[in-house]
Amino acid sequence: MIARMRSATATTLNTLRRCGWRFFLVLVLVLSGCVGPRPSETSTTAVEADSALGARMDAAAAAALSEIRAAGFSVAVVRGGELDLAKGYGYADLAERVPAAANTIYRLASITKQFTAAAILHLAEEGELSLDDPISDYLPDYPDLGRRITIRHLLSHASGLSDVAVIPILEEGGGVGYTRDQVIDLVASQPLDFEPGTGHSYSNVGYMVAGEVIERVTGTAYADYLTNEVLGPLGLDQTSLCPDEQPSADRWAHGYDPQHGNWPRALRLGRAPAFIDPAPINMEVVSAAGGLCSTVTDLARWPGLLRSFLDPASYREMSRPTVLADGTKVPYGLGLQIREFGSHPAVSHGGVVTGFISVVADFPEDGVTVAMLVNSRLLNLELGVQLVDRVLGAVFDEPASHWSDPLEAPVPGT
């Protein structure tokens, strides 16, 4: 019985880790439960080069906002290197009645991991490090942490580092009052979940450590290095490290969490759910694992820019499955997950943080990239998948197709 309970607990934790930051934080400031009509974004930032796609997306968004009850979201579609659609739906700020727009800025959460992996691979191309270097080469003051772990293990979630020890810190206050070194030290004092390279378990702390490696190698703060060497050269000028507090400016989405106790009753009565403000997050702690903010227009351009930024061999390292010691193939590369929508293969990543959900999916065979940013954390993960299904269904005109989760069943080696 005890073994079964432990197994169930481990499965639950791994499920939470897969989609990125799942901070179930102390929530404050109750807002009105009356949301009102959901506007379509109509400012000059909107793009609708394909009217049929625009009509399908409008219909999908209307249904999603009615049934899933997010505060708002923005979506962008790049096809053949050109922006086909960029629009917002619902509200970026409920209290101020600010509509969500194509240029609204949201938290990216764990999509940040793609940028961190790209920065590491860029350093490898410049000869500053190797993916197979042990991290103790760069973090000598963390000897217990680094003896058996390589940089590749960090980026592929095959390090064995566990988030379990720091979940209470993140749940109870978003890491506020802690430094990144303190969080890493805490994890370093814990046993590994498995021998590095022999298993796969989503680890936010692993990417915190990767950010630390970047800083030690470059002598530059993570955010500064990313801005100067990756974001700036690629023209991603709407992407940056998020501030700790939610800005009140019109272009910044205000994030919302559901008031869990009242939501089910509100849905049964046909009412809009109540939202509450999420607690602040210490971006210095989460930076390399989930600290970036951006717009859907920047995010939808990112996969295409990434392929041109890195050498082809480096991009293949990022986008191919990880092979564990026993030959098992895990559909996660280096900051990129391999999955599909119906019959459309994709490399992608998603993220969840208090107040926000994010997804970017690149479909190389179709020449399509889709970015979606949401300023509400939903009642459960199934609702998030439903929202992705509706958006991708509109893009491919395949409403019956579904967004797969291949990490549920890694493929054993032969």
MARDONU-22621 format. One record per residue (C-alpha): residue number from 1; residue in one letter; x, y, z. Coordinates in Angstrom, 3 decimals, always signed. Example, Ala and Ser with C-alpha at 12.3 -4.5 7.8 and 13.67 -1.06 7.14 Angstrom:
BEGIN
(atom 1; "A"; (+12.300; -4.500; +7.800))
(atom 2; "S"; (+13.670; -1.060; +7.140))
! end
This chain:
BEGIN
(atom 1; "M"; (+0.000; +0.000; +0.000))
(atom 2; "I"; (+2.751; +2.475; +0.966))
(atom 3; "A"; (+4.663; +1.662; -2.238))
(atom 4; "R"; (+1.541; +2.283; -4.318))
(atom 5; "M"; (+0.952; +5.621; -2.577))
(atom 6; "R"; (+4.545; +6.677; -3.208))
(atom 7; "S"; (+4.269; +5.684; -6.859))
(atom 8; "A"; (+1.058; +7.679; -7.267))
(atom 9; "T"; (+2.643; +10.699; -5.608))
(atom 10; "A"; (+5.684; +10.499; -7.893))
(atom 11; "T"; (+3.454; +10.197; -10.963))
(atom 12; "T"; (+1.467; +13.258; -9.907))
(atom 13; "L"; (+4.621; +15.311; -9.336))
(atom 14; "N"; (+6.059; +14.322; -12.701))
(atom 15; "T"; (+2.804; +15.263; -14.416))
(atom 16; "L"; (+2.962; +18.690; -12.789))
(atom 17; "R"; (+6.584; +19.200; -13.827))
(atom 18; "R"; (+6.071; +18.354; -17.497))
(atom 19; "C"; (+4.228; +21.508; -18.384))
(atom 20; "G"; (+6.633; +23.797; -16.597))
(atom 21; "W"; (+6.191; +26.001; -13.525))
(atom 22; "R"; (+3.186; +24.833; -11.542))
(atom 23; "F"; (+3.446; +27.154; -8.566))
(atom 24; "F"; (+0.333; +26.599; -6.490))
(atom 25; "L"; (+0.979; +29.810; -4.547))
(atom 26; "V"; (-0.907; +31.611; -1.821))
(atom 27; "L"; (-3.392; +33.755; -3.747))
(atom 28; "V"; (-4.592; +37.242; -2.817))
(atom 29; "L"; (-6.941; +40.058; -3.864))
(atom 30; "V"; (-10.335; +38.768; -4.966))
(atom 31; "L"; (-11.645; +40.362; -8.154))
(atom 32; "S"; (-15.186; +40.585; -9.424))
(atom 33; "G"; (-16.723; +37.353; -10.706))
(atom 34; "C"; (-18.640; +39.229; -13.385))
(atom 35; "V"; (-16.411; +39.241; -16.467))
(atom 36; "G"; (-18.843; +40.579; -19.047))
(atom 37; "P"; (-18.562; +40.475; -22.870))
(atom 38; "R"; (-15.327; +39.288; -24.474))
(atom 39; "P"; (-14.017; +41.700; -27.105))
(atom 40; "S"; (-12.027; +40.682; -30.163))
(atom 41; "E"; (-8.787; +42.656; -30.481))
(atom 42; "T"; (-9.328; +45.356; -33.115))
(atom 43; "S"; (-6.346; +47.702; -32.728))
(atom 44; "T"; (-3.858; +48.355; -35.507))
(atom 45; "T"; (-1.560; +45.686; -34.048))
(atom 46; "A"; (-3.885; +42.962; -35.328))
(atom 47; "V"; (-2.896; +41.014; -38.442))
(atom 48; "E"; (-5.280; +38.887; -40.503))
(atom 49; "A"; (-3.690; +38.045; -43.833))
(atom 50; "D"; (-5.880; +34.947; -44.238))
(atom 51; "S"; (-9.540; +35.834; -43.775))
(atom 52; "A"; (-10.673; +32.198; -43.630))
(atom 53; "L"; (-8.151; +31.478; -40.869))
(atom 54; "G"; (-9.247; +34.641; -39.080))
(atom 55; "A"; (-12.898; +33.578; -39.190))
(atom 56; "R"; (-12.091; +30.102; -37.855))
(atom 57; "M"; (-9.937; +31.562; -35.079))
(atom 58; "D"; (-12.634; +34.068; -34.094))
(atom 59; "A"; (-15.173; +31.252; -33.793))
(atom 60; "A"; (-12.770; +29.040; -31.843))
(atom 61; "A"; (-11.872; +31.900; -29.508))
(atom 62; "A"; (-15.497; +32.773; -28.825))
(atom 63; "A"; (-16.277; +29.154; -27.938))
(atom 64; "A"; (-13.132; +28.818; -25.818))
(atom 65; "L"; (-13.750; +32.004; -23.832))
(atom 66; "S"; (-17.334; +30.940; -23.207))
(atom 67; "E"; (-16.614; +27.368; -22.180))
(atom 68; "I"; (-13.094; +27.452; -20.746))
(atom 69; "R"; (-13.501; +30.840; -19.075))
(atom 70; "A"; (-10.035; +32.335; -19.473))
(atom 71; "A"; (-9.715; +36.084; -18.911))
(atom 72; "G"; (-8.088; +36.498; -22.309))
(atom 73; "F"; (-5.419; +35.288; -24.697))
(atom 74; "S"; (-3.435; +36.282; -27.770))
(atom 75; "V"; (-2.518; +34.063; -30.700))
(atom 76; "A"; (-0.169; +34.406; -33.679))
(atom 77; "V"; (+0.365; +32.176; -36.711))
(atom 78; "V"; (+3.414; +32.318; -38.964))
(atom 79; "R"; (+3.157; +30.437; -42.256))
(atom 80; "G"; (+6.038; +30.200; -44.708))
(atom 81; "G"; (+7.961; +32.788; -42.708))
(atom 82; "E"; (+5.161; +35.384; -42.927))
(atom 83; "L"; (+2.773; +36.487; -40.197))
(atom 84; "D"; (-0.651; +35.180; -41.222))
(atom 85; "L"; (-2.559; +36.103; -38.091))
(atom 86; "A"; (-1.992; +37.949; -34.825))
(atom 87; "K"; (-4.955; +38.792; -32.618))
(atom 88; "G"; (-6.098; +39.061; -29.035))
(atom 89; "Y"; (-9.320; +37.844; -27.464))
(atom 90; "G"; (-10.914; +38.670; -24.143))
(atom 91; "Y"; (-9.165; +41.011; -21.734))
(atom 92; "A"; (-5.546; +41.680; -20.848))
(atom 93; "D"; (-6.845; +43.467; -17.733))
(atom 94; "L"; (-10.345; +42.773; -16.434))
(atom 95; "A"; (-10.536; +45.627; -13.941))
(atom 96; "E"; (-9.431; +48.256; -16.463))
(atom 97; "R"; (-11.269; +46.601; -19.363))
(atom 98; "V"; (-8.105; +46.523; -21.494))
(atom 99; "P"; (-8.588; +44.142; -24.449))
(atom 100; "A"; (-5.976; +41.491; -25.140))
(atom 101; "A"; (-4.030; +42.447; -28.262))
(atom 102; "A"; (-1.447; +41.101; -30.670))
(atom 103; "N"; (+1.234; +43.111; -28.878))
(atom 104; "T"; (+0.159; +42.327; -25.299))
(atom 105; "I"; (+3.086; +41.126; -23.177))
(atom 106; "Y"; (+2.643; +37.896; -21.196))
(atom 107; "R"; (+4.829; +35.682; -19.033))
(atom 108; "L"; (+6.304; +32.794; -21.041))
(atom 109; "A"; (+6.927; +30.494; -18.058))
(atom 110; "S"; (+8.770; +27.331; -19.155))
(atom 111; "I"; (+9.028; +28.337; -22.813))
(atom 112; "T"; (+12.034; +30.214; -21.401))
(atom 113; "K"; (+13.846; +26.871; -21.378))
(atom 114; "Q"; (+14.148; +26.959; -25.185))
(atom 115; "F"; (+16.011; +30.262; -24.959))
(atom 116; "T"; (+18.303; +28.964; -22.223))
(atom 117; "A"; (+19.132; +25.847; -24.250))
(atom 118; "A"; (+19.807; +27.979; -27.335))
(atom 119; "A"; (+22.194; +30.167; -25.340))
(atom 120; "I"; (+24.087; +27.088; -24.104))
(atom 121; "L"; (+24.338; +25.670; -27.629))
(atom 122; "H"; (+25.575; +29.041; -28.902))
(atom 123; "L"; (+28.324; +28.960; -26.272))
(atom 124; "A"; (+29.174; +25.407; -27.367))
(atom 125; "E"; (+29.471; +26.573; -30.994))
(atom 126; "E"; (+31.896; +29.262; -29.849))
(atom 127; "G"; (+34.019; +26.678; -28.032))
(atom 128; "E"; (+33.242; +28.053; -24.577))
(atom 129; "L"; (+31.871; +24.740; -23.304))
(atom 130; "S"; (+30.777; +21.269; -24.371))
(atom 131; "L"; (+27.371; +19.724; -23.759))
(atom 132; "D"; (+29.076; +16.679; -22.287))
(atom 133; "D"; (+31.188; +18.632; -19.802))
(atom 134; "P"; (+30.383; +17.819; -16.160))
(atom 135; "I"; (+28.820; +20.829; -14.533))
(atom 136; "S"; (+31.352; +20.610; -11.717))
(atom 137; "D"; (+33.826; +22.083; -14.230))
(atom 138; "Y"; (+31.853; +25.340; -14.057))
(atom 139; "L"; (+30.323; +25.138; -10.584))
(atom 140; "P"; (+33.199; +23.970; -8.374))
(atom 141; "D"; (+31.476; +25.293; -5.264))
(atom 142; "Y"; (+28.665; +22.770; -5.864))
(atom 143; "P"; (+30.738; +19.549; -5.915))
(atom 144; "D"; (+28.011; +17.199; -4.691))
(atom 145; "L"; (+25.639; +18.574; -7.319))
(atom 146; "G"; (+27.976; +18.302; -10.246))
(atom 147; "R"; (+30.081; +15.172; -9.998))
(atom 148; "R"; (+27.997; +12.994; -12.290))
(atom 149; "I"; (+25.817; +15.529; -14.116))
(atom 150; "T"; (+26.629; +16.993; -17.538))
(atom 151; "I"; (+25.222; +20.099; -19.198))
(atom 152; "R"; (+23.364; +17.839; -21.629))
(atom 153; "H"; (+21.691; +16.101; -18.679))
(atom 154; "L"; (+20.432; +19.473; -17.418))
(atom 155; "L"; (+18.947; +20.529; -20.754))
(atom 156; "S"; (+17.302; +17.151; -21.461))
(atom 157; "H"; (+15.833; +16.683; -17.946))
(atom 158; "A"; (+17.953; +13.565; -17.510))
(atom 159; "S"; (+20.003; +14.896; -14.575))
(atom 160; "G"; (+18.087; +13.252; -11.737))
(atom 161; "L"; (+17.764; +16.634; -9.989))
(atom 162; "S"; (+14.410; +16.860; -8.237))
(atom 163; "D"; (+12.131; +19.874; -7.762))
(atom 164; "V"; (+10.475; +18.254; -4.744))
(atom 165; "A"; (+12.596; +20.005; -2.111))
(atom 166; "V"; (+11.823; +23.473; -3.476))
(atom 167; "I"; (+8.140; +23.046; -4.300))
(atom 168; "P"; (+7.084; +24.424; -0.870))
(atom 169; "I"; (+9.274; +27.509; -1.414))
(atom 170; "L"; (+7.659; +28.154; -4.754))
(atom 171; "E"; (+4.123; +27.320; -3.623))
(atom 172; "E"; (+4.175; +29.483; -0.529))
(atom 173; "G"; (+5.667; +32.625; -2.016))
(atom 174; "G"; (+7.082; +32.291; -5.509))
(atom 175; "G"; (+10.651; +32.113; -4.243))
(atom 176; "V"; (+10.386; +35.598; -2.728))
(atom 177; "G"; (+12.967; +35.970; +0.029))
(atom 178; "Y"; (+15.310; +33.363; -1.465))
(atom 179; "T"; (+18.265; +33.610; -3.795))
(atom 180; "R"; (+18.908; +31.244; -6.680))
(atom 181; "D"; (+22.037; +29.984; -4.907))
(atom 182; "Q"; (+19.985; +29.087; -1.841))
(atom 183; "V"; (+17.518; +27.115; -3.955))
(atom 184; "I"; (+20.321; +25.294; -5.778))
(atom 185; "D"; (+22.111; +24.552; -2.493))
(atom 186; "L"; (+18.917; +23.047; -1.121))
(atom 187; "V"; (+18.580; +20.755; -4.129))
(atom 188; "A"; (+22.274; +19.854; -3.983))
(atom 189; "S"; (+21.759; +18.560; -0.448))
(atom 190; "Q"; (+19.139; +16.049; -1.639))
(atom 191; "P"; (+19.758; +12.647; -3.256))
(atom 192; "L"; (+19.234; +12.366; -7.001))
(atom 193; "D"; (+16.025; +10.767; -8.247))
(atom 194; "F"; (+18.110; +8.522; -10.504))
(atom 195; "E"; (+21.620; +8.175; -11.893))
(atom 196; "P"; (+22.133; +10.923; -14.516))
(atom 197; "G"; (+21.311; +9.725; -18.003))
(atom 198; "T"; (+19.245; +6.742; -16.849))
(atom 199; "G"; (+15.865; +8.452; -16.404))
(atom 200; "H"; (+13.803; +11.451; -17.406))
(atom 201; "S"; (+12.038; +13.767; -14.959))
(atom 202; "Y"; (+11.119; +17.376; -15.699))
(atom 203; "S"; (+13.364; +19.566; -13.564))
(atom 204; "N"; (+13.006; +23.318; -13.284))
(atom 205; "V"; (+15.987; +23.348; -10.934))
(atom 206; "G"; (+18.092; +21.765; -13.679))
(atom 207; "Y"; (+17.485; +24.833; -15.828))
(atom 208; "M"; (+18.266; +27.146; -12.911))
(atom 209; "V"; (+21.631; +25.400; -12.766))
(atom 210; "A"; (+22.010; +25.796; -16.546))
(atom 211; "G"; (+21.491; +29.537; -16.109))
(atom 212; "E"; (+24.197; +29.511; -13.455))
(atom 213; "V"; (+26.550; +27.787; -15.909))
(atom 214; "I"; (+25.895; +30.530; -18.486))
(atom 215; "E"; (+26.766; +33.186; -15.921))
(atom 216; "R"; (+29.975; +31.432; -14.805))
(atom 217; "V"; (+31.178; +30.899; -18.386))
(atom 218; "T"; (+30.375; +34.402; -19.645))
(atom 219; "G"; (+30.872; +36.477; -16.517))
(atom 220; "T"; (+27.541; +38.113; -17.404))
(atom 221; "A"; (+24.116; +38.008; -15.804))
(atom 222; "Y"; (+21.783; +35.517; -17.510))
(atom 223; "A"; (+19.325; +38.189; -18.679))
(atom 224; "D"; (+22.108; +40.416; -20.043))
(atom 225; "Y"; (+23.774; +37.578; -21.933))
(atom 226; "L"; (+20.482; +36.439; -23.424))
(atom 227; "T"; (+19.569; +39.979; -24.483))
(atom 228; "N"; (+22.968; +40.836; -25.958))
(atom 229; "E"; (+23.790; +37.527; -27.645))
(atom 230; "V"; (+20.429; +35.982; -28.573))
(atom 231; "L"; (+17.400; +38.270; -28.374))
(atom 232; "G"; (+19.038; +41.456; -29.634))
(atom 233; "P"; (+20.774; +39.958; -32.686))
(atom 234; "L"; (+17.532; +38.218; -33.667))
(atom 235; "G"; (+15.434; +41.379; -33.339))
(atom 236; "L"; (+13.241; +39.968; -30.570))
(atom 237; "D"; (+12.903; +43.369; -28.926))
(atom 238; "Q"; (+9.607; +42.557; -27.206))
(atom 239; "T"; (+11.156; +39.685; -25.229))
(atom 240; "S"; (+12.896; +40.244; -21.894))
(atom 241; "L"; (+13.166; +39.029; -18.313))
(atom 242; "C"; (+9.854; +39.650; -16.544))
(atom 243; "P"; (+9.664; +42.075; -13.624))
(atom 244; "D"; (+8.864; +40.557; -10.221))
(atom 245; "E"; (+5.598; +42.496; -9.894))
(atom 246; "Q"; (+2.880; +42.627; -12.549))
(atom 247; "P"; (+3.196; +45.985; -14.405))
(atom 248; "S"; (+0.070; +48.094; -14.731))
(atom 249; "A"; (+0.893; +49.519; -18.186))
(atom 250; "D"; (-1.650; +48.810; -20.948))
(atom 251; "R"; (+0.621; +46.508; -22.971))
(atom 252; "W"; (+1.258; +44.136; -20.066))
(atom 253; "A"; (-1.237; +41.350; -19.465))
(atom 254; "H"; (-2.503; +41.084; -15.905))
(atom 255; "G"; (-2.412; +37.457; -14.819))
(atom 256; "Y"; (-5.261; +35.739; -12.989))
(atom 257; "D"; (-5.745; +32.523; -11.056))
(atom 258; "P"; (-9.147; +30.882; -10.513))
(atom 259; "Q"; (-10.738; +31.141; -7.107))
(atom 260; "H"; (-10.861; +27.365; -6.749))
(atom 261; "G"; (-13.536; +27.120; -4.092))
(atom 262; "N"; (-16.098; +29.100; -6.094))
(atom 263; "W"; (-15.289; +28.079; -9.662))
(atom 264; "P"; (-17.171; +24.741; -9.909))
(atom 265; "R"; (-20.303; +26.270; -8.383))
(atom 266; "A"; (-20.090; +29.263; -10.748))
(atom 267; "L"; (-19.837; +26.943; -13.749))
(atom 268; "R"; (-22.833; +24.898; -12.574))
(atom 269; "L"; (-24.863; +28.089; -12.272))
(atom 270; "G"; (-23.730; +29.308; -15.689))
(atom 271; "R"; (-21.841; +32.267; -14.253))
(atom 272; "A"; (-18.381; +33.579; -15.044))
(atom 273; "P"; (-15.789; +32.391; -12.505))
(atom 274; "A"; (-14.135; +34.657; -9.983))
(atom 275; "F"; (-10.458; +35.427; -10.537))
(atom 276; "I"; (-7.847; +36.397; -7.985))
(atom 277; "D"; (-4.409; +37.924; -8.341))
(atom 278; "P"; (-1.464; +35.526; -8.171))
(atom 279; "A"; (+1.328; +36.142; -5.691))
(atom 280; "P"; (+4.549; +37.759; -6.971))
(atom 281; "I"; (+7.389; +35.631; -8.320))
(atom 282; "N"; (+11.101; +36.075; -7.674))
(atom 283; "M"; (+12.415; +36.270; -11.234))
(atom 284; "E"; (+16.031; +36.097; -10.087))
(atom 285; "V"; (+15.291; +32.600; -8.830))
(atom 286; "V"; (+13.312; +31.312; -11.825))
(atom 287; "S"; (+15.058; +33.310; -14.579))
(atom 288; "A"; (+16.635; +30.605; -16.779))
(atom 289; "A"; (+13.821; +28.129; -16.108))
(atom 290; "G"; (+10.778; +30.337; -16.548))
(atom 291; "G"; (+11.494; +34.056; -16.258))
(atom 292; "L"; (+10.935; +35.553; -19.720))
(atom 293; "C"; (+8.055; +37.712; -20.947))
(atom 294; "S"; (+7.095; +38.283; -24.580))
(atom 295; "T"; (+4.346; +38.804; -27.143))
(atom 296; "V"; (+2.821; +36.242; -29.494))
(atom 297; "T"; (+4.326; +38.037; -32.496))
(atom 298; "D"; (+7.860; +37.691; -31.124))
(atom 299; "L"; (+7.196; +34.149; -29.953))
(atom 300; "A"; (+5.771; +32.957; -33.290))
(atom 301; "R"; (+8.902; +34.239; -35.054))
(atom 302; "W"; (+11.268; +32.575; -32.587))
(atom 303; "P"; (+11.395; +28.963; -33.941))
(atom 304; "G"; (+12.276; +30.116; -37.454))
(atom 305; "L"; (+14.892; +32.507; -36.108))
(atom 306; "L"; (+16.283; +29.776; -33.861))
(atom 307; "R"; (+16.911; +27.495; -36.856))
(atom 308; "S"; (+18.921; +30.237; -38.535))
(atom 309; "F"; (+20.696; +31.315; -35.332))
(atom 310; "L"; (+22.196; +27.910; -34.557))
(atom 311; "D"; (+24.269; +25.685; -36.800))
(atom 312; "P"; (+22.166; +22.853; -38.301))
(atom 313; "A"; (+23.977; +20.296; -36.145))
(atom 314; "S"; (+23.192; +22.270; -32.988))
(atom 315; "Y"; (+19.521; +22.577; -33.896))
(atom 316; "R"; (+19.371; +18.812; -34.482))
(atom 317; "E"; (+20.757; +18.348; -30.962))
(atom 318; "M"; (+17.899; +20.473; -29.620))
(atom 319; "S"; (+15.088; +18.911; -31.590))
(atom 320; "R"; (+15.779; +15.168; -31.534))
(atom 321; "P"; (+14.657; +12.768; -28.789))
(atom 322; "T"; (+16.872; +12.093; -25.799))
(atom 323; "V"; (+18.215; +8.525; -25.672))
(atom 324; "L"; (+18.640; +7.173; -22.144))
(atom 325; "A"; (+21.311; +4.707; -21.052))
(atom 326; "D"; (+19.041; +1.704; -21.672))
(atom 327; "G"; (+18.115; +2.871; -25.175))
(atom 328; "T"; (+14.734; +4.356; -24.255))
(atom 329; "K"; (+13.873; +7.335; -26.447))
(atom 330; "V"; (+12.217; +10.236; -24.642))
(atom 331; "P"; (+10.408; +12.728; -26.920))
(atom 332; "Y"; (+12.180; +15.708; -25.369))
(atom 333; "G"; (+15.368; +17.157; -26.788))
(atom 334; "L"; (+17.200; +20.148; -25.311))
(atom 335; "G"; (+14.479; +22.603; -24.342))
(atom 336; "L"; (+12.169; +21.265; -27.062))
(atom 337; "Q"; (+9.444; +18.647; -26.823))
(atom 338; "I"; (+8.519; +16.430; -29.765))
(atom 339; "R"; (+4.789; +15.943; -30.108))
(atom 340; "E"; (+2.017; +16.229; -32.694))
(atom 341; "F"; (-1.404; +17.652; -33.464))
(atom 342; "G"; (-3.322; +14.983; -35.295))
(atom 343; "S"; (-0.979; +13.963; -38.129))
(atom 344; "H"; (+1.139; +17.133; -37.875))
(atom 345; "P"; (+4.534; +16.602; -36.154))
(atom 346; "A"; (+5.728; +19.493; -34.035))
(atom 347; "V"; (+8.581; +20.637; -31.841))
(atom 348; "S"; (+7.185; +22.727; -29.054))
(atom 349; "H"; (+7.114; +23.768; -25.444))
(atom 350; "G"; (+4.474; +24.976; -23.047))
(atom 351; "G"; (+4.483; +26.658; -19.709))
(atom 352; "V"; (+2.297; +27.290; -16.691))
(atom 353; "V"; (+2.990; +29.847; -13.986))
(atom 354; "T"; (+0.682; +31.618; -11.591))
(atom 355; "G"; (-1.665; +33.688; -13.735))
(atom 356; "F"; (-0.422; +32.539; -17.141))
(atom 357; "I"; (-0.318; +29.669; -19.665))
(atom 358; "S"; (+1.898; +29.605; -22.760))
(atom 359; "V"; (+2.396; +27.394; -25.816))
(atom 360; "V"; (+4.593; +27.674; -28.899))
(atom 361; "A"; (+4.431; +24.909; -31.507))
(atom 362; "D"; (+6.541; +24.727; -34.645))
(atom 363; "F"; (+5.339; +22.396; -37.418))
(atom 364; "P"; (+8.352; +22.099; -39.768))
(atom 365; "E"; (+6.643; +19.825; -42.294))
(atom 366; "D"; (+3.775; +22.302; -42.628))
(atom 367; "G"; (+5.900; +25.455; -42.514))
(atom 368; "V"; (+3.662; +26.723; -39.701))
(atom 369; "T"; (+4.383; +28.094; -36.231))
(atom 370; "V"; (+1.650; +28.858; -33.692))
(atom 371; "A"; (+2.078; +30.859; -30.494))
(atom 372; "M"; (-0.595; +31.266; -27.839))
(atom 373; "L"; (-0.320; +33.205; -24.576))
(atom 374; "V"; (-3.059; +33.196; -21.929))
(atom 375; "N"; (-3.361; +35.463; -18.881))
(atom 376; "S"; (-5.274; +32.972; -16.747))
(atom 377; "R"; (-4.230; +29.765; -15.102))
(atom 378; "L"; (-7.143; +27.426; -15.690))
(atom 379; "L"; (-8.931; +25.153; -13.266))
(atom 380; "N"; (-7.098; +22.056; -14.558))
(atom 381; "L"; (-4.694; +20.900; -17.247))
(atom 382; "E"; (-7.457; +19.339; -19.326))
(atom 383; "L"; (-8.972; +22.785; -19.947))
(atom 384; "G"; (-5.582; +24.017; -21.145))
(atom 385; "V"; (-5.362; +21.140; -23.616))
(atom 386; "Q"; (-8.887; +21.927; -24.818))
(atom 387; "L"; (-7.837; +25.514; -25.475))
(atom 388; "V"; (-4.772; +24.379; -27.462))
(atom 389; "D"; (-6.949; +21.929; -29.419))
(atom 390; "R"; (-9.351; +24.717; -30.391))
(atom 391; "V"; (-6.583; +27.064; -31.526))
(atom 392; "L"; (-4.681; +24.421; -33.501))
(atom 393; "G"; (-7.948; +23.065; -34.883))
(atom 394; "A"; (-8.633; +26.520; -36.313))
(atom 395; "V"; (-5.118; +26.787; -37.773))
(atom 396; "F"; (-5.261; +23.439; -39.583))
(atom 397; "D"; (-9.050; +23.421; -40.054))
(atom 398; "E"; (-9.131; +20.100; -38.196))
(atom 399; "P"; (-11.450; +20.554; -35.204))
(atom 400; "A"; (-11.439; +16.813; -34.426))
(atom 401; "S"; (-7.643; +16.522; -34.046))
(atom 402; "H"; (-5.927; +16.543; -30.669))
(atom 403; "W"; (-2.649; +17.750; -29.166))
(atom 404; "S"; (-0.739; +14.666; -28.031))
(atom 405; "D"; (+1.368; +14.225; -24.902))
(atom 406; "P"; (+4.095; +11.773; -25.931))
(atom 407; "L"; (+5.870; +12.048; -22.577))
(atom 408; "E"; (+3.123; +9.864; -21.154))
(atom 409; "A"; (+4.730; +6.886; -22.932))
(atom 410; "P"; (+8.458; +7.089; -23.821))
(atom 411; "V"; (+9.484; +4.582; -26.470))
(atom 412; "P"; (+11.665; +1.710; -25.137))
(atom 413; "G"; (+14.895; +1.008; -26.987))
(atom 414; "T"; (+15.278; -2.062; -29.123))
! end
